Amino acid sequence: MDISGGIQASLAGRYALALFELARDEKQLEAVGASLAGVRQALAESDEFRALTTSPLISRGEAARAVAAAARAMNLDPLSANFLGVLAKNGRLAKLGAVIRAFDMLAARHRGEIKAEVTSAHPLDDDQVAALRANLKSRMGRDIAVDMSVDPAILGGLVVQIGSQMIDGSIRTKLNSLATAMKG
C-alpha cells in the first residue's frame, strides 16, 4: 500500500518516508515512534536542544556528536539515534520537527488511523482526551490518533486540524468574529 502520497514533495517528508520504511521493514515502528515522541518533547521543552537543531553556528561534526550524546541520554532506539546522526551529518537538523510530524502521519496511516492535531488553552485530562477521540472517531468514521498541544493564547475551546480540515472552536476566534461583526 502506497502511503507516501504528497509527503515526498518536501525534504522533511523524504527523510520521514525513508525512516518510516526502514522502521517498518525492521519491525521497529513502535520503538521509533516512541523515540521520536521523546525527541519532539525535547524540542518543545529544551532551549539547548532546540538551539542545537537550528543554530547555523554549530558545525555538522559538532552537531553529530551532540545528537549522539543526546540520543544516549534520552535512551533512543538505535535506529532513531542513527537517523538523528544522519540528519546532523547532512545539515538537516533544522527539519527535525517537520520530519517527526511527517513520520507520525505515515505511522498513523499505516495503523489505519487519521492524525488529528489538537490545540487547547490548558492541558486536557485523560477522560477529556478519550471523549474528544470518540467524538472525532464518530465524525470521521475512523480511528483517530490525537497529538495534543497547549496554547494559552486561544483563551479556551479547541482548535482541531485533521489533514487540511481545521475546526476552530477557540474563544479567541469567536471573539475576533464578534468584533468584526460589531464593526459592521
N, C-alpha and C positions, 0 to 999 in steps of 0.2 A: 504494500500500500504506500503510495507516494504522499507523504505528509509535508514535504518541503514547501509546497505552494510558493508564495511570494517571498518566503524567508530568504531565499538565496539572493534576492535583489540587493541586500545590504551586506557590507563587510562583516558586521557582527552576526548576521544571520548565517553566513557561510561558515564562520567559526563554530557557531552553535550547532549547525547541522552536522559538521564533522565530529564534534564531541558527542552529539546525540547518537549518531550512527555507530561510533566506536563503543560507547557505553551500552547500546542495545546489543551489539554483536558480542560483547564481552559479558553480557547479562549483569551489568553494573548500573542500570538506570536508577535504581533506588539509592544506591550509595552515592552516585554522582549528584543526584538531585538533593540529597541531604547535605552534601558538602557545599554545593552551590548556595543552598539556603543559608548556611553559615557564613559564606563569603558575602552574600547580599546583606546580611545583618552587620557584618564588619564594615562594609561600605557605608551603611546608614549610621553606624554608631561611632566609628573611629575616624577622627580627623586625620590621624597619621596614615592609616591605611588608604583612605581616600586620596591623600596627597601623594602617596606612593604610586597610585594608579594614574594620576593625572598630571603630575609635575613634569614639565619638559627638561628640568634641570637634572633629573636622575637618569644616568646612563642606562642602557639596556642591560649591561652586565650587572650593575648595582641593583637594578630592579629585579633581575632574575634571582640574585642571591637573597634579596629581601623577601620576595614572594615565596621562595623555598623555605625560608625561616618561618614566615607567617603560616605557610601550609602545615609545617610540623607543629607549630603552636596551636593551630586550630584543629589538629588531627584529621586533616582532609584525606580522603581515599587517594591511593597512588595515581589513579587516572586523572582526577581533578588537580592534584598537585602538579603533575606533569603538564597538564593543559595550561595552568597559570604560568608555568615556566616558558611554554611556547609563546603565549601572549606577550610575556615580558621580553623575550629574545627578539620577537618580531615588532616590538614597539607598539603593541596594540592593547596595552592595559587600560587605556582610556575608554575602550569599548566594552569593558568588563560588565558593566551594568546592563547594557543592551544585549550582550551575549547571554547573560543569565536569563533575562526576560524571554528571549527567543528560545532558549533551551527549555524553559518551563512550559512555553506554549507547545513545543514539539512533544514533550513528555506527556502533557495533558491530553493532546490529541491521540497519542499512542495508547493511552489508557481509556480512550473513548469519552473523555471529559471536555468541557468547554472551560476556558480560563476566564475568570472574572477578576478585575482589579477593583477593589472596593476601598474608598476613602471615607473615613468617618471623622467627626470632630474630636472624639475621645475613644479610647480603646473599647472594643466590644468584648463582652464575656463569651464563654463557650456556648451558652444557650442562645444568645443573640446571633452568633455566627451560624449555629445549626439552623435556626429559624430562617435566617437570610438565605442560606444554602438551599433549604427546602423550598422557599418561595421562588428563588431563581430557577430551581430544577423544574418546578411546575410551569413556570413561564416559558422556559426554553425547551423543555422536553428531554433534556439530557443531564447527566451528572455534571456538577459544577465544581471546579477547583477554585477556591477563593484565596486571593492574595490580598491581605489586609494592610492598609497603611493609615496613619493618623495625620490629619492636618487641621489644627485648631482654627485656621482661617476660614473654614467653611461654616463655622459657628454652630452648626447642628445638622442633623439629617445625614444622608449618604450620597455619594457620587459613585455610581457603578458603571464600569466600562467593560463590555464584552465584545471583543473584536473592535469593529468600527462603530458599534452602537453604544451610546452613552445615555445613562439615565441619571439626571442631575436633580436630586431631591434635597439639595442643600439649602439651608436657610439663607446663606449669602446670596445665592442665585434668586431665590424668591424675593428677597429684599430689593435686589437690583431691578428685578422685573417690576415690582411695585413702584419703585422710584421713577422708572421710565414711564410707566403708565400715568403717574401723577403729574409728570411734566407736560403731558398732553401731546 
